[in-house]
């Protein structure tokens, strides 16, 4: 199959590209490199430096004979979404609609969408979130992902585009950018190895579900052949506090100083853990890499100087 991966030079998207290529698919990458890195690009993929909001995407899809789309390009920073809501909506909601319309015009009828289980459900009360949990996002970013899912539903019902939504927990692993508001695993690992300044936001008792990036890429592989439109949580079902994560990474890196504390961030939720039993049942997917092993592989990656 010939697949377009948007955001294919980014952290998660590049691993998805590798997974598709690894089983014999042909891959075309669309990325504007605003946050993606050229060094993440698999040389076996065809690359187009292009923005998700460009109006001629249908021409690209036709010219490249695209049969399926895996959509990872996005504005992913919660804090940025709260400071500049219009930009977040323009990229995540309007950009997704632009891509869906290009798919409709070019005859692409299979669409995978990287959504956010960590941001769209809101605050967890009691058991981990299931796919039928009422969505109550606490950030503009979370709301824009919910909007994207709603648009996918319309295009599925009206135009026959099969849309499989993957709602990710907190994804971590090699290639994650620790700069700015990168994922907490990348920020902590890089800071500990460099001995440079970094902070734990708030009291550090934020509970999160951390899922390894290669497990996430495998979920995309399985979702590619799923026969109907649906949504799946992709997580471990295990919650770890930020303080607990700090302690595990400190042991893995040999870092001794206690954490420095900073203010809590607007839009952050206290508890978020995903129930992925539906993915296990329907996609035959479950996480294979536990947190200890995943953190060890991540630390090894950064020790080799793979972050600039």
C-alpha positions in Angstrom: 0.0 0.0 0.0 1.2 3.6 -0.7 0.7 5.7 2.5 1.0 9.4 3.2 2.3 10.1 6.7 1.8 13.7 7.8 4.3 14.8 10.4 6.6 11.9 9.3 9.7 13.8 10.3 8.5 14.2 13.8 8.9 12.0 16.9 6.0 9.6 16.6 5.4 10.0 12.9 9.0 9.0 12.0 8.6 5.7 14.0 5.3 5.1 12.2 7.1 5.6 8.8 9.8 3.1 9.9 7.1 0.6 10.9 5.2 0.9 7.5 8.4 0.6 5.5 9.5 -2.3 7.6 6.7 -4.5 6.4 6.9 -3.5 2.7 4.6 -0.5 2.4 5.6 2.5 0.3 5.6 5.8 2.3 5.3 9.4 1.3 6.1 12.0 4.1 4.5 15.4 4.3 6.1 17.7 6.9 6.8 21.4 7.1 9.8 20.8 9.4 8.6 23.4 11.9 9.2 20.9 14.6 10.1 17.8 12.7 13.8 17.0 11.9 15.3 16.0 8.6 17.6 13.5 10.4 14.4 11.6 11.5 13.4 11.0 7.9 13.8 7.5 6.6 15.7 7.7 3.3 13.4 5.0 1.8 10.4 7.4 2.1 9.5 10.1 -0.4 9.6 13.5 1.3 7.6 16.6 0.5 8.3 19.8 2.6 4.8 21.1 2.7 2.3 22.5 5.2 -0.8 20.8 6.2 -2.8 23.9 5.4 -1.7 24.2 1.8 -4.7 24.2 -0.6 -3.2 21.9 -3.2 -2.9 18.7 -1.2 -5.3 16.9 -3.4 -2.9 17.3 -6.3 -0.1 15.8 -4.2 -2.2 12.9 -3.2 -3.2 12.1 -6.8 0.3 12.6 -8.1 1.8 10.3 -5.5 -1.0 7.7 -6.0 -1.8 7.7 -2.2 -4.1 4.9 -1.0 -4.1 5.7 2.7 -3.3 8.6 5.0 -1.8 8.5 8.5 -2.2 11.9 10.0 0.3 12.9 12.7 1.1 16.5 11.8 -0.2 18.8 14.6 0.4 21.6 17.0 1.1 19.5 20.1 1.9 22.0 22.9 -0.7 22.4 25.5 0.7 25.7 26.8 1.0 27.1 23.3 -2.6 26.2 22.6 -3.7 28.2 25.7 -1.6 31.2 24.7 -2.5 31.2 21.0 -5.8 29.3 20.6 -6.4 30.5 17.0 -3.1 29.0 15.8 -3.9 25.7 17.5 -7.3 25.5 15.9 -5.9 26.6 12.5 -3.4 23.8 12.4 -5.2 21.0 14.3 -8.8 21.5 13.2 -8.7 23.5 10.0 -5.6 21.6 8.8 -7.3 18.3 9.5 -10.3 19.3 7.5 -8.1 20.5 4.6 -6.4 17.1 4.6 -9.8 15.3 4.7 -11.1 17.3 1.8 -8.0 16.5 -0.2 -8.6 12.8 0.6 -12.2 13.1 -0.6 -11.2 14.9 -3.9 -8.4 12.5 -4.7 -10.3 9.3 -3.9 -8.4 8.2 -0.7 -10.8 6.3 1.5 -8.6 5.1 4.4 -7.5 7.6 7.1 -5.7 7.1 10.4 -5.8 9.9 12.9 -3.4 10.4 15.8 -5.6 11.8 18.6 -4.9 12.5 22.3 -6.3 10.3 25.0 -4.2 12.3 27.4 -5.8 15.7 26.6 -9.4 15.2 25.4 -11.1 13.2 28.2 -10.4 15.8 30.9 -9.9 14.9 34.6 -10.0 11.2 35.5 -12.4 10.2 38.3 -12.0 6.6 39.4 -11.2 4.0 36.7 -9.1 4.7 33.6 -10.8 6.3 30.6 -12.6 4.1 28.1 -13.4 5.2 24.6 -17.1 5.9 25.5 -16.1 8.3 28.4 -17.6 11.7 28.0 -14.9 14.0 26.5 -14.3 17.1 28.6 -10.9 18.6 27.4 -9.2 21.1 29.7 -7.1 22.7 27.0 -7.5 24.2 23.6 -5.2 21.5 22.3 -7.5 18.8 23.6 -10.6 20.5 22.2 -9.0 20.8 18.8 -8.3 17.0 18.8 -12.0 16.4 19.7 -13.0 18.7 16.8 -10.8 16.7 14.4 -12.5 13.5 15.5 -15.9 15.0 14.9 -14.9 16.1 11.4 -13.6 12.6 10.7 -17.0 11.2 11.6 -18.7 13.5 9.1 -16.4 12.6 6.3 -16.9 8.9 7.2 -20.7 9.1 7.1 -21.0 11.4 4.2 -18.1 10.5 1.9 -17.2 6.9 2.9 -13.7 7.6 4.2 -12.9 4.9 6.8 -11.4 6.7 9.7 -9.6 4.9 12.5 -8.8 7.1 15.5 -5.9 6.3 17.8 -6.1 8.1 21.1 -2.5 8.1 22.5 -1.5 8.2 26.2 1.8 10.0 27.0 4.1 8.7 24.3 7.9 8.6 25.0 11.0 7.2 23.5 13.9 7.9 21.1 13.7 11.0 18.9 11.5 12.9 21.2 12.6 16.6 21.4 13.5 17.7 24.9 13.5 21.4 24.0 10.8 23.8 25.2 7.7 21.8 26.3 8.8 18.5 24.9 7.6 15.3 26.6 8.5 15.0 30.2 10.6 11.8 29.7 12.7 13.6 27.1 13.0 16.8 29.2 14.0 14.9 32.4 16.4 12.5 30.6 18.2 15.2 28.7 18.4 17.5 31.7 19.8 14.7 34.0 22.4 13.6 31.5 23.5 17.2 30.9 23.3 18.2 34.5 21.4 21.3 33.2 18.4 23.1 34.7 14.9 21.6 34.4 11.9 21.7 36.6 9.0 19.6 37.9 5.8 21.5 37.3 3.6 21.9 40.3 3.7 19.3 43.1 4.7 16.5 40.7 1.7 14.3 41.7 0.2 14.5 38.2 -0.7 10.9 37.2 0.1 9.8 33.6 0.0 6.8 31.4 3.4 6.4 29.6 3.4 4.3 26.4 6.5 3.5 24.4 6.7 4.9 20.9 7.5 1.7 19.1 4.4 0.1 20.7 2.4 3.1 19.3 3.9 2.6 15.8 2.8 -1.0 15.9 -0.7 0.1 16.8 -0.7 2.1 13.6 0.3 -0.9 11.6 -2.6 -2.9 13.0 -5.1 -0.1 12.5 -4.2 0.2 8.9 -6.1 -3.0 8.1 -9.0 -2.4 10.5 -12.2 -2.6 8.3 -14.4 0.1 9.7 -14.4 3.5 11.3 -13.7 3.4 15.1 -11.7 4.9 17.9 -9.1 3.1 20.2 -7.2 4.1 23.3 -3.5 3.3 23.0 -2.0 3.2 26.4 -0.8 0.9 29.2 -3.5 1.3 31.8 -0.9 2.0 34.4 -0.6 5.4 36.0 2.8 6.8 37.2 3.2 10.2 38.9 5.7 12.7 37.6 7.5 12.4 40.9 7.7 8.6 40.4 8.9 9.1 36.8 11.6 11.5 38.1 12.8 8.9 40.6 13.0 6.1 37.9 14.9 8.3 35.5 17.2 9.5 38.2 18.1 5.8 39.0 18.5 5.1 35.3 20.8 8.1 34.7 22.6 8.2 38.0 21.3 11.7 38.7 21.5 12.7 42.4 20.0 16.2 42.9 16.5 16.6 44.2 13.9 18.0 41.7 13.6 21.7 41.3 10.0 22.9 41.4 8.2 25.3 39.1 4.6 26.5 38.8 1.8 24.3 37.5 0.9 24.9 33.9 -2.4 26.2 32.7 -4.4 23.4 31.0 -2.6 20.5 32.6 -4.9 17.8 34.1 -4.2 15.9 37.4 -5.0 12.3 36.4 -5.1 10.6 33.0 -4.8 6.8 32.4 -6.2 5.0 29.5 -8.1 1.6 29.3 -6.8 0.0 26.1 -8.8 -3.2 26.4 -10.8 -2.4 23.3 -7.6 -2.2 21.3 -6.5 -5.5 22.7 -9.8 -7.1 21.7 -10.4 -5.5 18.3 -6.9 -4.6 17.0 -5.1 -7.4 18.8 -2.8 -4.7 20.2 -1.3 -4.4 23.7 1.9 -2.8 24.9 5.0 -5.0 24.8 7.5 -2.6 26.4 7.1 -1.8 30.1 8.2 1.5 31.5 11.5 0.2 33.0 12.7 -1.2 29.7 11.4 1.8 27.7 13.1 4.3 29.9 16.4 2.3 29.7 16.2 2.3 25.9 15.4 6.0 25.9 18.3 6.9 28.2 20.6 4.8 26.0 19.5 6.8 23.0 20.3 10.1 24.7 23.6 8.9 26.1 24.7 8.4 22.5 24.4 12.1 21.8 21.4 11.9 19.6 19.9 15.2 20.8 21.3 18.5 19.5 
